[in-house]
Amino acid sequence: MTVYQIDPLRDPRWLNLIEAHPKATVFHTPGWLEALLRTYGYPPVVLTTTGSGEPLKNGLVLCKVSSWLTGSRLVSLPFSDHCQPLVDEPEDLLELLKFLGNSVTNKDYEYVELRPLVAFDPAIESASHVANKDPYYIHFLDLRPPLDVLVKNFHKSCVQRKLKRAQREELRIEEGRSGALLKHFYRLMIMTRRRHRIPPQPFDWFRNLTDCLGDQVVIRVAFKDSAPIASIFTINYKKTVVYKYGCSDAAFHDLGGMLSLFWRTIQVAKDQSLEEFDFGRSEVENEGLLAFKDHWGCTRARLRYYRFPWRPLTNKQSSENGWRAGLAEQVFSRLPDSCLVLAGKLLYPHIG
């Protein structure tokens, strides 16, 4: 079986496939891929068993990440929570995975990483010799029940009570995709990433997402009087609203700003007849974030990522990485905003 490579930004068959395929998400779209290319210089490619001139029957989309710092690799997809191969037949998927394995064997790339939403069949895992890790959970909220039923499933003290607090505080929410809202969002993003001791992603990333995805993007900002206190960045695609980024001013956490933004997103999604709220991925060790999402009545599942070849770190490497990460966190926590933003602009293209 022959494997073909196509450019999903130029070949209209890719858009036709994702519009028809039930497992396609916003991360498959030309808009998302174009934003990755504009911001980080990652060219996308789709592998398929369909020849030229025929309607695509399948496709596995990846980005080429070339870095002098972290190596050359194929990732499906960088900065994306999940990206399911749009391949219905097991034999086709196996052929595509073998093609990727050969790309590593031939030293075209150092490794390949795949981030499907649904784990591969064990027979596919074994036959393709991919190794797996599951460092994340994914949360989804079913929006089809009536609004009052959804509210009853919210945690009484952690969600319902805090939403009432936000009402008493008379928080104001602005939503849209204007430059002013984007700037408010990014200032809060810098504050949040500083608390986490990591740099923010470049401002151009969020601006390019807004430009490339158009009115699919909604930025919501909660204000206490005139002060922006929390913001979330969501993307609508088909019947799903995707929560991608959130940020806040810690000085106002008790006011319930972030919860009021999620609640507003749910209300609007219901008005638009959307059926699912993708709350995004969370690291398995982040118990606070996992609990926050559980409290909305979400269901959670493990995300299983795959890598070929898989090279577990030695004890020495793990120790060295931990020491370096700790040192980097100390440095990032002390940098002025302008330097922290510059660090993100320089580092994120290598992270992918």
N, C-alpha and C positions, 0 to 999 in steps of 0.2 A: 504494500500500500504506500502510495506517495504522499508526502507531507508538503504542503505548499505554504508560503509565507506571503501575507498581504499587509498593506498599510491601512489600518482602520480609519485613518483621517482622510484618505483619498478614495478608498473603495466603497461605493455606496451599498454594497451587499452586506457590509458589517452592520450598518444602521438598520437595514431591513431585517437582519437576523435578530438583533436585540429588541426591536420593536415587537417582534412576534414571539420571542422566547419567554416562557414564564419564569425562568430563573435569572433573567437579566436584571441588573440593578443599576443605579446611577453610576457605579464605579466602572461599568462597561461602556458608558456613553462617550461619543466623540468629544463632548464638552469637558468631561473629567480628564480624558487623555490629552486634550489640547492644553489644559491648564498645567498638567504635569510637564509637558514639553516646553511651554513658555517659561515656566518658573525655574525648572531644574535641568532642562535640556535632555530629558529622558525620551528618546524616540520609541513609540509603541510599535508592536508587531503582533499580528494574529497568525497563529498556526491553525491550519485546517486540512482536512482530507478531501476537500472539494476543489476540483480543478477550475481554472479560469473560464469565465463565460457561463458558469452554472450558478444557480442560486446557492448560497452558503447553507449547508446542512449542519455545520458545526463550527466552533471556533474557540481557541484558547488564547486570550489576550495577555501580553506581557510587555514590560518596558525594559529597555536596555540601560543598565546603570553602569557607567564607566567612571571609575574613581581611582586616582593615584593613591588615595588614602585607605580605601576599604575594598578595592579590587573591582573586577569586572564581573557582572552577573546579570541574570534575567530574573525579574520579580513580577509576580502577578498578584497584586499591583502595589507599587510604592505608595505609602501614606493612605492605603485603602484598608478598611476593616476586613473586607472579604471580597473575593472575586471568583465566583464559581465558574469552572470551565463549562461552556455552553455546548456540551457533548452528550448526546443521549445514548449512544451505543457504546458499550464497554470496550469493544474491540477498537473503535476509533480513538477513545481516550487512551488506551494502552499504547497505541501507535504514536500518539502525540507525546506521551511521556517518554517512550523509548527514544524518540527524536531528541528530546531535551537532554536525556541522559547521554546520548552520543555527542551532543554539543559540549558537554563538560569533559567527556573522555577525550575528545579531540582538542581540548584546551582552548576552545573558542571562548568559554566563560569559566570562571572559577567555580561557580555553583549556580543552581536554580532554586528559587523559593516560590512556592505556590500557597495561596491563602483561600482555599475554597470555603464556602459557607457550610456545605455538607461534606462530611468525610468520605473519602474514597472507600469503595468496597475492599475488604481485606485481601481478596484475590488480586485486585489491581495494585494495591500497595506492595504485595509480595512479588508480583511479576515485574513491576517497574523498578524495584529496588529503591524506592524512596523511603526516607526516614521521616518520622513525624514527631512533632512536639505540639502540645496544646497549652500555650501560656495564657490564653484569654478565654473569657466568657463573652457571649453575645446575648443581648436582652431585646425582646420584642414585646410590644403591647398590642393586643388585638383590639382594634377600634370599632369593631362591628356591633358590640352590645350597645344598648342605649346609654346615654351619658350618665344618667343616675345610677345605673348598674356599675359603670366604670368607677364612679366616685365612691360607691360602697366598698369597692375593692382596694381603695387607697388606705394606707396605714393611718389609723386614727390620729395618733399623736405626731408622727413624723411627716405626714403630708396634710391631712385634713385640718388639723389644728394650726399648722404653719401657714396654710393658705388663708385661713381666717385672720391670722396676724397680719399677713400681707394686705388684706382688705382694710383692716383697721388703720394701717400705716398709709393708706391711700397712695400706694405705689402707682406710678404711671408707666405704661408700656408704649413704646414706639416700635413700629415694625416696617420693614421694606428692604431696600437694597441701595439706599443713597450713600454718597460719599461720607456724609456726616455720621450716619449710623455705623459705617465701616470703621471710621476713625475712633468712635466711642468703643466699639468692640475691640479694636486692636490695643488701645490704651489699657483696657481691662485685661486683655490677654497677656500683655507684658507684666502686669502686676501678678497675675496668676502663675505664670511660668517662673517668675522670680521666687514666689513662695515654694514652688516645686524644685527650685535650684536647677532649672534648665532654661536655655534660651527659647524665645518664641520662634515659630516659623516665620519666614519673611513676609512682610506686608504684601509683597507682590503676589504671593500664593493666594491669599484671600481675595485680592483684587482680581486676579485672573480667574478664580473660580466664579466670582460674581459676574465677570464679563462673559466667560465662556458658557456658563449655565443659565444666564439670563434670569427670567422670572421664576425659575425653579428654586433659586436661592432666596431665603428669607432670613434677615438679621433682625433679631428682637433685642431691645435694650430696655431694662427696667430702671426707672429713675425714682429717687426719693427727693422730692422737690426738684431742683435743677441738677442734682448730682447723679450721673450714671453709676449704678451699683452692681449690675449683673447683665450678662448678654449671652445669647446662644446663636449659633449659626446652623441653620437647617437647610435641607435640600429635599424638594418633592420630586418623586419619580414614579410614574404610573399611579398605583394605589397606595404608595408608601411615602411617609415623611421620615427622613433620616436625620437624626441628631448627630452632628459631626464635631462641633467644638462648643465649649462653654467656658466662661470666665467670669470673675467677680472681684469686687473689692471686699476684702475680709473684714473691714471695719463695719460693714453693714450686713453681715451674714445672718444675724438674728432676725432681720426684717422679712425674710422669706422671698427675696427677689428672684433667686434662681427657680424656686418652686413655682412662683407666679408665671414665669416664662414658659415652663413646661406645661402648666395648666392652660395657658393661652394657646400654645401650640396644639394641644389636644382638642380644644374647643374649635379652633379654625379647621383642623383636619376633619373633624366630624361634620362641620358645615360644608366642606368640600367633598364629602362622601369618600374620604380616604379610608382604608381598611386596616392599616398597620402602621405602627410607630416603631421604627428601628432606633433603639436607645444607644446603639453603638457598642463597641467592645470595651472590656475592662480587664485589666491584669488580674490574674487569679489571686495575687497577694493583696490587692487593694480592697480590703474588706469594707471600708467606708463607702466606696463608690458602688460596690456590689449591693450593699444594703440599701443605698439611696435608690437604685433602680428597682430592686425587689419591692420596695415600699409602694411603688406605683401599680403593683399587680402584674408586673411583667413576668414572662416565662424566660428562663435562661438556659443556655446550652453551651457546651464547650466548642470552641473553635479549634480545629485541628489543622495546623500549618505543616507543609511538607518541604523538605529540602533534600537536594541531591548534589554532591554527597554530604552526609552528615558527619561532622567531626566534633565530637564532644570535647570541651575544654579540659585540659589537665588541671590538677590541683594548683600547680604553679601559675598557669594562665588565669585561672579563676581568681587567685589571690591578687595577681598583678592588675587584673581588670577592676576588681573591687577597690583597690588602692587608688587607681587612676580615676575611677568614677567619683570616689569621695573627694579627691583633690579638685576635680572639675566642678563639683557641686559647690565647694567652698569658694572657688573663684567666681562662678556665675552669680552666687548670692551677693557678691560685693561689687560687681560691675555696675557702673552707671547705666541708665536706660539705653543711651545711644550705643554704648559698647556691647550691651547684652543683645540688642537688635542686630548689630553687625556680626556678632558671633553666630547668631542663628542663620544669617544670610550666607556666611562662609561655610558652616558645618552641615546644614541640612541637605545640600546636593550630594554629600557623601554618604548620607544615612540611608535614604531610599528604602 
